[in-house]
Amino acid sequence: LFQIHALGTLISVEGSGDNLFKLKEGNQRLVQELIKASKAKLHLNASVTQISKKGAQYVVKYNGEFSAEESFDILVIACPLEFAGIQIDFTIPDIIKREFQHVFVTFVHGVVNPRYFGFETPYEVPSSILTSTNSTSPFTSFDLAHSFDNGSILCKFFSRDYLKDQDLDKIFSSRESTTRFEWNAYPKLKPTEKFPPIVLGDNLYYADALESALSVMETEMIVAKNIARIITG
């Protein structure tokens, strides 16, 4: 909060209100259904390794479970080029290398230890806990995702570092499962006047450019829609 720009700060508190929704089968269903409605050809577990030009077309090579080479009239790059590992065999505008926020997320299914939080029973433990910047807590946030009839819960932790088993064993009386993820989630939203270009060349677009200003699904949908408008004229 001491470094983030004003617009990023405003968006970061948007999720603190009550007007929030989620899909019962997971928010990933939104993306799945949009892909289905688009009738697009989708290659999962395939990484783009190279983009080259052949005349006015872009030639894309990708490897994985399905390796191939395909040519396209129009190309939209939607991932951060900093981590994509894509070899681009032609000149594009200089892409500002952004500093990303590395995020650690831990999902735990288990029985919470209420005394860790200063309570006598699990039912007293708040469904959401945030910690301060100078806190000695191993996590920055704790959120209850689901309560089960047997008294166990499914919860999500965010932390500044890998959340160790020895810390989780203090927070929980018992754990049935623990799943961890870490990734470079979004650019650090520091005040700046320099942003990556959205147009990289003729019929070549960079949707991730807007993530330098705001990094949420909704704004990525906005830039995607605007690129589609540019393409269709």
Sequence and secondary structure as in RCSB ss.txt:
>XXXX:A:sequence
LFQIHALGTLISVEGSGDNLFKLKEGNQRLVQELIKASKAKLHLNASVTQISKKGAQYVVKYNGEFSAEESFDIL
VIACPLEFAGIQIDFTIPDIIKREFQHVFVTFVHGVVNPRYFGFETPYEVPSSILTSTNSTSPFTSFDLAHSFDN
GSILCKFFSRDYLKDQDLDKIFSSRESTTRFEWNAYPKLKPTEKFPPIVLGDNLYYADALESALSVMETEMIVAK
NIARIITG
>XXXX:A:secstr
  SS HHHHHHHTGGGSS     TT THHHHHHHHHHHT    TTEEEEEEEEETTEEEEEEEESS EEEEESSE
EE S HHHH  EE S         EEEEEEEEEEEEE GGGGT SSGGGS SEEE  TT   S SEEEEEEE TT
S EEEEEEESS   HHHHHHHEEEEEEEEEEEEEEEE     S    SEEETTEEEGGGGGGT  SHHHHHHHHH
HHHHHHH 
